[in-house]
Amino acid sequence: MALPVVAIVGRPNVGKSTLFNRIINERLAIVEDRLGVTRDRNYAQAEWLGRKFDVIDTGGITWDDGKIEEEIRAQAEIAIDEADVIVMLTSVVNGVTDLDEKVAQLLYRTKKPVILAVNKADNPEQRANIYDFYSLGLGDPIPVSSSHGTGIGDLLDEIVSDFPHDTDQKADDVISFSMIGRPNVGKSSIVNKLLGENRVIVANEEGTTRDAVDTPFVKDGTKFRLIDTAGIRRRGKVYEKTEKYSVLRAMSAIERSDVVCLVLDASTGIREQDKHVAGYAHEAGRGIIIVVNKWDLPEKNSTSAKDFEKIIRQEFQYLDYAPILFVSAKTGQRLDQIPKMVKKVYENQNQRIQSSVLNDLLLEASKLVPTPLVKGKRLRVYYMTQVRTNPPTFVVFVNDPELMHFSYQRFLINQLRENFDFMGTPIKIIPRKRK
């Protein structure tokens, strides 16, 4: 299930970034008592009462003439579009301003829950001065102090109560997979070709797809659910200048997927944003397939595929387990291999290995490579068992977990891969002290 999204909006200098930092419990946003410090949106994950959610910090909304002001306002509007719950932040110090009223009018047009928070209410006298904010027509104002933490719990209670109910229940017999990647690599074109219909809008510009689209289909008797992800949105002449928006979209799709297809563009090569998006999928423990699209465009020779694969392996060293498919959404080349590969990776994600077989593997591994010696103390490995699937996770019981160096964990993972088919899935090793 995708996490709910909370956007913090308001005019400049009311303390949005301070509130953002208070909610996520760390100093991620730059805080400075000066107009316009926050220009792009910041994203982070937070948790309250057991509910996890994403938080967006936005720049101060103004209607002044100027390119920067226009971009900040567009950024905030994108955040409002993305959010499930909106927090409008004002300040008791200045009272209700004309800008507050304009921001409130902007929020009237949304059909989403809007919570009015009045910041800088640091003492009882200031908290008593919040009644003027009823004039904004956004319901009961909640007095808070982002700096001191006063009222934050009440605000979070209200935020969590407005979250949409979990309705995305996954069927056991359906394999969910998504297309992730930076804008304009051809994700939507692949989706359309796979489905045999124009299910998703395709255009040769960044950010055509705005929302994640779920489409069920059946291939060779297997039920799939395909999740297309939005790219960066274009609003008139204002372009999204940060990759964070598309990364948030990708993260949402990753959370709802069993397997993710990282789509690269053969015509433009690998960029930093490709690595960032791939890193989220790897850390989430999802199965991963690297799909190189537009393979019909580059001039090729007999070694082109091997040369490009070598570059991929160099740039994505942590994805050495991910299979690579060279496809073309335009010609349909090898697209029929994607569902087959997704099914195979899904099966690898969910396979279980008997403990007796794992311990035979441990015995053979100890003969190949002796356990490490750390400060005169040798690691002793007693037993291995699989504790979960998706991703395959193994607990190794040892004499001292501190002696289990990363390199030896890597060795055990390689032994697992050599003996069992774990193509496409990360493997986790957890060292535990034997009692």
Rosetta blueprint (number, residue, H / E / L):
1 M L
2 A L
3 L L
4 P L
5 V E
6 V E
7 A E
8 I E
9 V E
10 G L
11 R L
12 P L
13 N L
14 V L
15 G L
16 K H
17 S H
18 T H
19 L H
20 F H
21 N H
22 R H
23 I H
24 I H
25 N L
26 E L
27 R L
28 L L
29 A L
30 I L
31 V L
32 E L
33 D L
34 R L
35 L L
36 G L
37 V L
38 T L
39 R L
40 D L
41 R L
42 N E
43 Y E
44 A E
45 Q E
46 A E
47 E E
48 W E
49 L L
50 G L
51 R E
52 K E
53 F E
54 D E
55 V E
56 I E
57 D E
58 T L
59 G L
60 G L
61 I L
62 T L
63 W L
64 D L
65 D L
66 G L
67 K H
68 I H
69 E H
70 E H
71 E H
72 I H
73 R H
74 A H
75 Q H
76 A H
77 E H
78 I H
79 A H
80 I H
81 D H
82 E H
83 A L
84 D L
85 V E
86 I E
87 V E
88 M E
89 L E
90 T E
91 S E
92 V L
93 V L
94 N L
95 G L
96 V L
97 T L
98 D H
99 L H
100 D H
101 E H
102 K H
103 V H
104 A H
105 Q H
106 L H
107 L H
108 Y H
109 R L
110 T L
111 K L
112 K L
113 P L
114 V E
115 I E
116 L E
117 A E
118 V E
119 N E
120 K L
121 A L
122 D L
123 N L
124 P H
125 E H
126 Q H
127 R H
128 A L
129 N L
130 I L
131 Y H
132 D H
133 F H
134 Y H
135 S H
136 L H
137 G L
138 L L
139 G L
140 D L
141 P L
142 I E
143 P E
144 V L
145 S E
146 S L
147 S L
148 H L
149 G L
150 T E
151 G L
152 I H
153 G H
154 D H
155 L H
156 L H
157 D H
158 E H
159 I H
160 V H
161 S H
162 D L
163 F L
164 P L
165 H L
166 D L
167 T L
168 D L
169 Q L
170 K L
171 A L
172 D L
173 D L
174 V E
175 I E
176 S E
177 F E
178 S E
179 M E
180 I E
181 G L
182 R L
183 P L
184 N L
185 V L
186 G L
187 K H
188 S H
189 S H
190 I H
191 V H
192 N H
193 K H
194 L H
195 L H
196 G L
197 E L
198 N L
199 R L
200 V L
201 I L
202 V L
203 A L
204 N L
205 E L
206 E L
207 G L
208 T L
209 T L
210 R L
211 D L
212 A L
213 V E
214 D E
215 T E
216 P E
217 F E
218 V E
219 K E
220 D L
221 G L
222 T E
223 K E
224 F E
225 R E
226 L E
227 I E
228 D E
229 T L
230 A L
231 G L
232 I L
233 R L
234 R E
235 R E
236 G L
237 K L
238 V E
239 Y E
240 E L
241 K L
242 T L
243 E L
244 K H
245 Y H
246 S H
247 V H
248 L H
249 R H
250 A H
251 M H
252 S H
253 A H
254 I H
255 E H
256 R L
257 S L
258 D L
259 V E
260 V E
261 C E
262 L E
263 V E
264 L E
265 D E
266 A L
267 S L
268 T L
269 G E
270 I L
271 R L
272 E H
273 Q H
274 D H
275 K H
276 H H
277 V H
278 A H
279 G H
280 Y H
281 A H
282 H H
283 E H
284 A L
285 G L
286 R L
287 G E
288 I E
289 I E
290 I E
291 V E
292 V E
293 N E
294 K L
295 W L
296 D L
297 L L
298 P L
299 E L
300 K L
301 N L
302 S L
303 T L
304 S H
305 A H
306 K H
307 D H
308 F H
309 E H
310 K H
311 I H
312 I H
313 R H
314 Q H
315 E H
316 F L
317 Q H
318 Y H
319 L H
320 D L
321 Y L
322 A L
323 P L
324 I E
325 L E
326 F E
327 V L
328 S L
329 A L
330 K L
331 T L
332 G L
333 Q L
334 R L
335 L L
336 D L
337 Q H
338 I H
339 P H
340 K H
341 M H
342 V H
343 K H
344 K H
345 V H
346 Y H
347 E H
348 N H
349 Q H
350 N L
351 Q L
352 R L
353 I L
354 Q L
355 S H
356 S H
357 V H
358 L H
359 N H
360 D H
361 L H
362 L H
363 L H
364 E H
365 A H
366 S H
367 K H
368 L H
369 V L
370 P L
371 T L
372 P L
373 L E
374 V E
375 K L
376 G L
377 K E
378 R E
379 L L
380 R L
381 V E
382 Y E
383 Y E
384 M E
385 T E
386 Q E
387 V E
388 R E
389 T L
390 N L
391 P L
392 P L
393 T E
394 F E
395 V E
396 V E
397 F E
398 V E
399 N L
400 D L
401 P H
402 E H
403 L H
404 M L
405 H L
406 F H
407 S H
408 Y H
409 Q H
410 R H
411 F H
412 L H
413 I H
414 N H
415 Q H
416 L H
417 R H
418 E H
419 N H
420 F L
421 D L
422 F L
423 M L
424 G L
425 T L
426 P L
427 I L
428 K E
429 I E
430 I E
431 P E
432 R E
433 K E
434 R L
435 K L
